[in-house]
Amino acid sequence: MDYVFAPAPPVAVPVVGAEAQFAVHRIYCVGRNYVEHAQEMGHTGREPPFFFMKPADAVVVVSAGQTASLPYPSLTHSLHHEIELVVAIGTGGKNIAVDQALSHVYGYAVGLDMTRRDLQNDMKKQGRPWCIGKGFDYSAPIGPITHAAAVPDIQHASISLQVNGAVRQTSQIDKLIWNLAETITELSKAWELQPGDLIYTGTPAGVGAVEVGDTLVGAITGLTPIALQVS
Ligand code: MN
């Protein structure tokens, strides 16, 4: 097959303990999936789940032991961190039953749903799409993926984010409003999931702005932590 220009190489995330990498298909994100974060954003925390997407090439791969560079995006004065557990789908499907949902998971990783909060809020007020606030370049940092079998207790893991050594966000995965299996089930009603899909499952309370020069460290029990410096 000839192309009129060279196609972009697949976006790929390292896998802990493996040579082969995880090729990214789509990035789905869950909105307001922890009660206290929903409340800090002005909502009750009792809505049905809702979703938005980021382009696959918004991924910033953060290798183990590395501090990755996170370019400060254009147009914003309020770049917010949202630490999130990322589910990596290994087996696709649609209308997936809750009791089967976790069998579709390849593994898990630590991720950040970086957000141009000022632009997102402008779009919300006007009833316009969130793309410019959520789906920008370098908006989806992610660490290496750990195989699901190696983290059987992920649903009870702790999740945290530090900025310049101070804890900004901390919670437990079992405080998700829509748990991992329910999130997969609900997503698969709207889209046919494919191997390579990533699901950013939502952020706990404590979101806030970062500035150029800040260092972010995200961690989830059992997974490889991530470190980035805003540049
Ligand atoms: Mn988020």
py3Dmol code that shows the C-alpha trace and the ligand (Angstrom):
import py3Dmol

protein = """\
ATOM      1  CA  MET A   1       0.000   0.000   0.000  1.00  0.00           C
ATOM      2  CA  ASP A   2       1.252   3.431  -0.928  1.00  0.00           C
ATOM      3  CA  TYR A   3       0.257   6.513   1.030  1.00  0.00           C
ATOM      4  CA  VAL A   4       0.454  10.125  -0.059  1.00  0.00           C
ATOM      5  CA  PHE A   5       2.612  10.759   3.016  1.00  0.00           C
ATOM      6  CA  ALA A   6       4.235   8.496   5.590  1.00  0.00           C
ATOM      7  CA  PRO A   7       1.625   7.368   8.143  1.00  0.00           C
ATOM      8  CA  ALA A   8       2.315   8.242  11.769  1.00  0.00           C
ATOM      9  CA  PRO A   9       3.772   5.321  13.725  1.00  0.00           C
ATOM     10  CA  PRO A  10       1.406   3.700  16.259  1.00  0.00           C
ATOM     11  CA  VAL A  11       1.256   5.337  19.677  1.00  0.00           C
ATOM     12  CA  ALA A  12       2.686   2.727  22.040  1.00  0.00           C
ATOM     13  CA  VAL A  13       2.992   2.396  25.820  1.00  0.00           C
ATOM     14  CA  PRO A  14       5.614   0.156  27.507  1.00  0.00           C
ATOM     15  CA  VAL A  15       4.456  -2.950  29.369  1.00  0.00           C
ATOM     16  CA  VAL A  16       6.150  -3.885  32.653  1.00  0.00           C
ATOM     17  CA  GLY A  17       8.312  -6.976  32.202  1.00  0.00           C
ATOM     18  CA  ALA A  18       7.683  -7.341  28.464  1.00  0.00           C
ATOM     19  CA  GLU A  19       9.494  -6.388  25.274  1.00  0.00           C
ATOM     20  CA  ALA A  20       6.280  -5.885  23.318  1.00  0.00           C
ATOM     21  CA  GLN A  21       4.504  -2.556  23.732  1.00  0.00           C
ATOM     22  CA  PHE A  22       0.785  -1.765  24.014  1.00  0.00           C
ATOM     23  CA  ALA A  23      -0.427  -0.045  20.825  1.00  0.00           C
ATOM     24  CA  VAL A  24      -3.049   2.579  21.640  1.00  0.00           C
ATOM     25  CA  HIS A  25      -6.346   2.578  19.726  1.00  0.00           C
ATOM     26  CA  ARG A  26      -8.589   5.173  21.431  1.00  0.00           C
ATOM     27  CA  ILE A  27      -8.563   7.114  24.703  1.00  0.00           C
ATOM     28  CA  TYR A  28     -11.861   7.263  26.592  1.00  0.00           C
ATOM     29  CA  CYS A  29     -12.239   9.329  29.762  1.00  0.00           C
ATOM     30  CA  VAL A  30     -14.893   9.212  32.473  1.00  0.00           C
ATOM     31  CA  GLY A  31     -16.171  12.520  33.862  1.00  0.00           C
ATOM     32  CA  ARG A  32     -16.766  13.190  37.581  1.00  0.00           C
ATOM     33  CA  ASN A  33     -16.367   9.611  38.883  1.00  0.00           C
ATOM     34  CA  TYR A  34     -15.462  10.369  42.524  1.00  0.00           C
ATOM     35  CA  VAL A  35     -18.117  12.016  44.734  1.00  0.00           C
ATOM     36  CA  GLU A  36     -15.810  14.607  46.306  1.00  0.00           C
ATOM     37  CA  HIS A  37     -14.418  15.692  42.922  1.00  0.00           C
ATOM     38  CA  ALA A  38     -17.933  15.951  41.471  1.00  0.00           C
ATOM     39  CA  GLN A  39     -18.840  18.149  44.450  1.00  0.00           C
ATOM     40  CA  GLU A  40     -15.765  20.372  44.047  1.00  0.00           C
ATOM     41  CA  MET A  41     -16.860  20.896  40.416  1.00  0.00           C
ATOM     42  CA  GLY A  42     -20.344  21.950  41.585  1.00  0.00           C
ATOM     43  CA  HIS A  43     -22.300  18.710  41.120  1.00  0.00           C
ATOM     44  CA  THR A  44     -23.979  16.160  43.397  1.00  0.00           C
ATOM     45  CA  GLY A  45     -21.867  13.122  42.514  1.00  0.00           C
ATOM     46  CA  ARG A  46     -24.933  11.040  41.732  1.00  0.00           C
ATOM     47  CA  GLU A  47     -25.184  11.365  37.943  1.00  0.00           C
ATOM     48  CA  PRO A  48     -25.022   8.498  35.447  1.00  0.00           C
ATOM     49  CA  PRO A  49     -21.493   8.080  34.011  1.00  0.00           C
ATOM     50  CA  PHE A  50     -20.548  10.230  31.043  1.00  0.00           C
ATOM     51  CA  PHE A  51     -17.601  10.084  28.701  1.00  0.00           C
ATOM     52  CA  PHE A  52     -15.320  12.184  26.548  1.00  0.00           C
ATOM     53  CA  MET A  53     -12.320  11.295  24.398  1.00  0.00           C
ATOM     54  CA  LYS A  54      -8.788  12.383  23.727  1.00  0.00           C
ATOM     55  CA  PRO A  55      -6.831  11.621  20.545  1.00  0.00           C
ATOM     56  CA  ALA A  56      -4.483   8.623  20.874  1.00  0.00           C
ATOM     57  CA  ASP A  57      -1.490  10.824  20.054  1.00  0.00           C
ATOM     58  CA  ALA A  58      -2.177  12.989  23.129  1.00  0.00           C
ATOM     59  CA  VAL A  59      -0.282  10.269  25.042  1.00  0.00           C
ATOM     60  CA  VAL A  60       2.937  11.268  26.808  1.00  0.00           C
ATOM     61  CA  VAL A  61       4.815   8.074  27.661  1.00  0.00           C
ATOM     62  CA  VAL A  62       6.516   8.247  31.062  1.00  0.00           C
ATOM     63  CA  SER A  63       9.073   5.452  31.397  1.00  0.00           C
ATOM     64  CA  ALA A  64       9.978   3.921  34.752  1.00  0.00           C
ATOM     65  CA  GLY A  65      12.485   6.038  36.653  1.00  0.00           C
ATOM     66  CA  GLN A  66      12.292   8.897  34.147  1.00  0.00           C
ATOM     67  CA  THR A  67      11.028  12.444  34.661  1.00  0.00           C
ATOM     68  CA  ALA A  68       9.232  13.179  31.410  1.00  0.00           C
ATOM     69  CA  SER A  69       8.809  16.659  30.010  1.00  0.00           C
ATOM     70  CA  LEU A  70       5.248  17.985  29.882  1.00  0.00           C
ATOM     71  CA  PRO A  71       4.960  20.990  27.543  1.00  0.00           C
ATOM     72  CA  TYR A  72       2.721  23.777  28.906  1.00  0.00           C
ATOM     73  CA  PRO A  73      -0.091  24.034  26.331  1.00  0.00           C
ATOM     74  CA  SER A  74      -1.179  27.116  24.394  1.00  0.00           C
ATOM     75  CA  LEU A  75      -4.236  29.311  25.069  1.00  0.00           C
ATOM     76  CA  THR A  76      -4.615  28.498  28.793  1.00  0.00           C
ATOM     77  CA  HIS A  77      -3.806  30.192  32.089  1.00  0.00           C
ATOM     78  CA  SER A  78      -5.124  27.259  34.135  1.00  0.00           C
ATOM     79  CA  LEU A  79      -3.504  23.895  33.348  1.00  0.00           C
ATOM     80  CA  HIS A  80      -5.015  21.445  35.870  1.00  0.00           C
ATOM     81  CA  HIS A  81      -3.768  18.019  36.976  1.00  0.00           C
ATOM     82  CA  GLU A  82      -6.184  15.087  37.301  1.00  0.00           C
ATOM     83  CA  ILE A  83      -4.512  11.896  38.543  1.00  0.00           C
ATOM     84  CA  GLU A  84      -6.346   8.799  37.260  1.00  0.00           C
ATOM     85  CA  LEU A  85      -6.191   5.020  37.116  1.00  0.00           C
ATOM     86  CA  VAL A  86      -5.996   3.984  33.453  1.00  0.00           C
ATOM     87  CA  VAL A  87      -7.572   0.710  32.283  1.00  0.00           C
ATOM     88  CA  ALA A  88      -5.914  -0.819  29.199  1.00  0.00           C
ATOM     89  CA  ILE A  89      -8.322  -2.977  27.194  1.00  0.00           C
ATOM     90  CA  GLY A  90      -6.917  -6.229  25.783  1.00  0.00           C
ATOM     91  CA  THR A  91     -10.080  -7.861  24.428  1.00  0.00           C
ATOM     92  CA  GLY A  92     -12.723  -5.819  22.674  1.00  0.00           C
ATOM     93  CA  GLY A  93     -16.481  -6.137  22.738  1.00  0.00           C
ATOM     94  CA  LYS A  94     -19.823  -4.381  22.880  1.00  0.00           C
ATOM     95  CA  ASN A  95     -22.618  -4.699  25.434  1.00  0.00           C
ATOM     96  CA  ILE A  96     -20.163  -6.353  27.814  1.00  0.00           C
ATOM     97  CA  ALA A  97     -21.814  -7.806  30.951  1.00  0.00           C
ATOM     98  CA  VAL A  98     -20.605  -6.464  34.300  1.00  0.00           C
ATOM     99  CA  ASP A  99     -19.546  -9.931  35.497  1.00  0.00           C
ATOM    100  CA  GLN A 100     -17.420 -10.366  32.342  1.00  0.00           C
ATOM    101  CA  ALA A 101     -16.022  -6.839  32.150  1.00  0.00           C
ATOM    102  CA  LEU A 102     -12.725  -7.326  33.972  1.00  0.00           C
ATOM    103  CA  SER A 103     -11.830 -10.247  31.672  1.00  0.00           C
ATOM    104  CA  HIS A 104     -11.490  -7.630  28.883  1.00  0.00           C
ATOM    105  CA  VAL A 105      -8.738  -5.787  30.784  1.00  0.00           C
ATOM    106  CA  TYR A 106      -5.122  -6.255  29.690  1.00  0.00           C
ATOM    107  CA  GLY A 107      -3.634  -4.163  32.459  1.00  0.00           C
ATOM    108  CA  TYR A 108      -3.509  -0.929  34.420  1.00  0.00           C
ATOM    109  CA  ALA A 109      -1.359   2.202  34.506  1.00  0.00           C
ATOM    110  CA  VAL A 110      -1.032   5.544  36.266  1.00  0.00           C
ATOM    111  CA  GLY A 111      -2.228   8.423  34.095  1.00  0.00           C
ATOM    112  CA  LEU A 112      -2.964  12.142  34.136  1.00  0.00           C
ATOM    113  CA  ASP A 113      -5.983  13.739  32.453  1.00  0.00           C
ATOM    114  CA  MET A 114      -4.397  17.168  31.949  1.00  0.00           C
ATOM    115  CA  THR A 115      -7.056  19.836  31.496  1.00  0.00           C
ATOM    116  CA  ARG A 116      -7.120  23.441  30.243  1.00  0.00           C
ATOM    117  CA  ARG A 117      -9.663  24.243  32.967  1.00  0.00           C
ATOM    118  CA  ASP A 118     -10.352  27.815  31.890  1.00  0.00           C
ATOM    119  CA  LEU A 119     -11.169  26.707  28.355  1.00  0.00           C
ATOM    120  CA  GLN A 120     -13.224  23.729  29.574  1.00  0.00           C
ATOM    121  CA  ASN A 121     -15.251  26.042  31.836  1.00  0.00           C
ATOM    122  CA  ASP A 122     -15.846  28.490  28.962  1.00  0.00           C
ATOM    123  CA  MET A 123     -17.108  25.638  26.782  1.00  0.00           C
ATOM    124  CA  LYS A 124     -19.367  24.319  29.579  1.00  0.00           C
ATOM    125  CA  LYS A 125     -20.941  27.755  30.036  1.00  0.00           C
ATOM    126  CA  GLN A 126     -21.652  28.017  26.323  1.00  0.00           C
ATOM    127  CA  GLY A 127     -22.859  24.421  25.958  1.00  0.00           C
ATOM    128  CA  ARG A 128     -20.025  23.701  23.546  1.00  0.00           C
ATOM    129  CA  PRO A 129     -17.796  20.580  23.247  1.00  0.00           C
ATOM    130  CA  TRP A 130     -14.959  20.080  25.729  1.00  0.00           C
ATOM    131  CA  CYS A 131     -12.352  19.154  23.079  1.00  0.00           C
ATOM    132  CA  ILE A 132     -10.261  22.294  23.459  1.00  0.00           C
ATOM    133  CA  GLY A 133     -10.165  21.852  27.243  1.00  0.00           C
ATOM    134  CA  LYS A 134      -9.473  18.125  27.293  1.00  0.00           C
ATOM    135  CA  GLY A 135      -8.202  16.772  23.969  1.00  0.00           C
ATOM    136  CA  PHE A 136      -5.098  18.888  23.363  1.00  0.00           C
ATOM    137  CA  ASP A 137      -1.560  17.751  22.528  1.00  0.00           C
ATOM    138  CA  TYR A 138       0.316  16.106  25.435  1.00  0.00           C
ATOM    139  CA  SER A 139      -2.874  15.968  27.537  1.00  0.00           C
ATOM    140  CA  ALA A 140      -2.670  12.249  28.369  1.00  0.00           C
ATOM    141  CA  PRO A 141       0.519  11.295  30.251  1.00  0.00           C
ATOM    142  CA  ILE A 142       0.681   7.586  31.133  1.00  0.00           C
ATOM    143  CA  GLY A 143       3.187   5.275  32.815  1.00  0.00           C
ATOM    144  CA  PRO A 144       4.077   1.673  31.947  1.00  0.00           C
ATOM    145  CA  ILE A 145       1.165  -0.790  31.877  1.00  0.00           C
ATOM    146  CA  THR A 146       1.171  -3.567  34.493  1.00  0.00           C
ATOM    147  CA  HIS A 147      -0.575  -6.810  33.524  1.00  0.00           C
ATOM    148  CA  ALA A 148      -3.895  -7.195  35.363  1.00  0.00           C
ATOM    149  CA  ALA A 149      -2.874 -10.542  36.873  1.00  0.00           C
ATOM    150  CA  ALA A 150       0.003  -8.802  38.697  1.00  0.00           C
ATOM    151  CA  VAL A 151      -2.349  -6.355  40.480  1.00  0.00           C
ATOM    152  CA  PRO A 152      -5.327  -8.470  41.622  1.00  0.00           C
ATOM    153  CA  ASP A 153      -6.206  -5.948  44.352  1.00  0.00           C
ATOM    154  CA  ILE A 154      -6.250  -2.877  42.081  1.00  0.00           C
ATOM    155  CA  GLN A 155      -9.844  -2.063  43.068  1.00  0.00           C
ATOM    156  CA  HIS A 156      -8.632  -1.332  46.607  1.00  0.00           C
ATOM    157  CA  ALA A 157      -5.454   0.528  45.655  1.00  0.00           C
ATOM    158  CA  SER A 158      -4.528   4.003  46.887  1.00  0.00           C
ATOM    159  CA  ILE A 159      -4.099   6.815  44.334  1.00  0.00           C
ATOM    160  CA  SER A 160      -2.161  10.029  44.902  1.00  0.00           C
ATOM    161  CA  LEU A 161      -0.570  13.006  43.203  1.00  0.00           C
ATOM    162  CA  GLN A 162       2.182  15.230  44.558  1.00  0.00           C
ATOM    163  CA  VAL A 163       3.233  18.577  43.084  1.00  0.00           C
ATOM    164  CA  ASN A 164       6.709  19.727  44.100  1.00  0.00           C
ATOM    165  CA  GLY A 165       6.610  17.177  46.926  1.00  0.00           C
ATOM    166  CA  ALA A 166       3.275  18.322  48.419  1.00  0.00           C
ATOM    167  CA  VAL A 167       0.267  15.990  48.264  1.00  0.00           C
ATOM    168  CA  ARG A 168      -2.506  17.531  46.153  1.00  0.00           C
ATOM    169  CA  GLN A 169      -4.769  14.534  45.517  1.00  0.00           C
ATOM    170  CA  THR A 170      -5.188  11.309  47.487  1.00  0.00           C
ATOM    171  CA  SER A 171      -7.969   8.719  47.532  1.00  0.00           C
ATOM    172  CA  GLN A 172      -8.798   5.043  47.078  1.00  0.00           C
ATOM    173  CA  ILE A 173      -9.889   3.310  43.869  1.00  0.00           C
ATOM    174  CA  ASP A 174     -12.836   1.767  45.768  1.00  0.00           C
ATOM    175  CA  LYS A 175     -14.292   5.288  46.070  1.00  0.00           C
ATOM    176  CA  LEU A 176     -15.066   5.369  42.330  1.00  0.00           C
ATOM    177  CA  ILE A 177     -18.788   6.057  41.826  1.00  0.00           C
ATOM    178  CA  TRP A 178     -18.847   3.738  38.798  1.00  0.00           C
ATOM    179  CA  ASN A 179     -16.340   0.959  39.474  1.00  0.00           C
ATOM    180  CA  LEU A 180     -14.015  -0.485  36.855  1.00  0.00           C
ATOM    181  CA  ALA A 181     -16.374  -3.231  35.662  1.00  0.00           C
ATOM    182  CA  GLU A 182     -19.407  -0.900  35.548  1.00  0.00           C
ATOM    183  CA  THR A 183     -17.409   1.701  33.610  1.00  0.00           C
ATOM    184  CA  ILE A 184     -16.393  -0.878  30.975  1.00  0.00           C
ATOM    185  CA  THR A 185     -19.993  -2.090  30.702  1.00  0.00           C
ATOM    186  CA  GLU A 186     -21.413   1.419  30.271  1.00  0.00           C
ATOM    187  CA  LEU A 187     -18.750   2.413  27.712  1.00  0.00           C
ATOM    188  CA  SER A 188     -19.346  -0.762  25.697  1.00  0.00           C
ATOM    189  CA  LYS A 189     -23.035   0.151  25.309  1.00  0.00           C
ATOM    190  CA  ALA A 190     -22.013   3.315  23.445  1.00  0.00           C
ATOM    191  CA  TRP A 191     -18.901   2.157  21.545  1.00  0.00           C
ATOM    192  CA  GLU A 192     -17.523  -1.247  20.568  1.00  0.00           C
ATOM    193  CA  LEU A 193     -14.364  -1.485  22.639  1.00  0.00           C
ATOM    194  CA  GLN A 194     -11.210  -2.585  20.835  1.00  0.00           C
ATOM    195  CA  PRO A 195      -7.862  -3.989  21.958  1.00  0.00           C
ATOM    196  CA  GLY A 196      -5.653  -0.975  22.569  1.00  0.00           C
ATOM    197  CA  ASP A 197      -8.335   1.246  24.055  1.00  0.00           C
ATOM    198  CA  LEU A 198      -7.352   3.177  27.180  1.00  0.00           C
ATOM    199  CA  ILE A 199      -9.934   4.293  29.737  1.00  0.00           C
ATOM    200  CA  TYR A 200      -9.011   7.162  32.095  1.00  0.00           C
ATOM    201  CA  THR A 201     -11.396   6.318  34.928  1.00  0.00           C
ATOM    202  CA  GLY A 202     -11.792   9.708  36.638  1.00  0.00           C
ATOM    203  CA  THR A 203      -9.991  11.789  39.224  1.00  0.00           C
ATOM    204  CA  PRO A 204     -10.464  12.219  42.969  1.00  0.00           C
ATOM    205  CA  ALA A 205     -10.826  15.622  44.669  1.00  0.00           C
ATOM    206  CA  GLY A 206      -7.976  18.110  44.867  1.00  0.00           C
ATOM    207  CA  VAL A 207      -7.496  19.115  41.232  1.00  0.00           C
ATOM    208  CA  GLY A 208      -5.558  22.324  40.744  1.00  0.00           C
ATOM    209  CA  ALA A 209      -3.245  24.319  38.531  1.00  0.00           C
ATOM    210  CA  VAL A 210       0.418  23.685  37.749  1.00  0.00           C
ATOM    211  CA  GLU A 211       3.009  26.107  36.401  1.00  0.00           C
ATOM    212  CA  VAL A 212       6.127  25.817  34.264  1.00  0.00           C
ATOM    213  CA  GLY A 213       8.878  24.210  36.357  1.00  0.00           C
ATOM    214  CA  ASP A 214       6.523  22.224  38.623  1.00  0.00           C
ATOM    215  CA  THR A 215       7.221  18.516  39.123  1.00  0.00           C
ATOM    216  CA  LEU A 216       4.263  16.110  39.277  1.00  0.00           C
ATOM    217  CA  VAL A 217       4.558  12.615  40.777  1.00  0.00           C
ATOM    218  CA  GLY A 218       1.593  10.265  40.476  1.00  0.00           C
ATOM    219  CA  ALA A 219       1.269   6.888  42.183  1.00  0.00           C
ATOM    220  CA  ILE A 220      -1.177   4.001  42.513  1.00  0.00           C
ATOM    221  CA  THR A 221      -0.489   0.974  44.738  1.00  0.00           C
ATOM    222  CA  GLY A 222       1.039  -1.851  42.700  1.00  0.00           C
ATOM    223  CA  LEU A 223       1.722   0.222  39.542  1.00  0.00           C
ATOM    224  CA  THR A 224       4.811   2.030  38.243  1.00  0.00           C
ATOM    225  CA  PRO A 225       4.678   5.675  39.440  1.00  0.00           C
ATOM    226  CA  ILE A 226       5.037   8.551  36.980  1.00  0.00           C
ATOM    227  CA  ALA A 227       7.043  11.768  37.214  1.00  0.00           C
ATOM    228  CA  LEU A 228       6.787  14.771  34.893  1.00  0.00           C
ATOM    229  CA  GLN A 229       8.114  18.294  34.871  1.00  0.00           C
ATOM    230  CA  VAL A 230       6.073  21.061  33.234  1.00  0.00           C
ATOM    231  CA  SER A 231       8.262  22.744  30.618  1.00  0.00           C
TER     232      SER A 231
END
"""
ligand_1 = """\
1
MN
Mn -10.572 13.398 34.357
"""
view = py3Dmol.view(width=600, height=400)
view.addModel(protein, "pdb")
view.setStyle({"model": 0}, {"cartoon": {"style": "trace"}})
view.addModel(ligand_1, "xyz")
view.setStyle({"model": 1}, {"stick": {}})
view.zoomTo()
view.show()
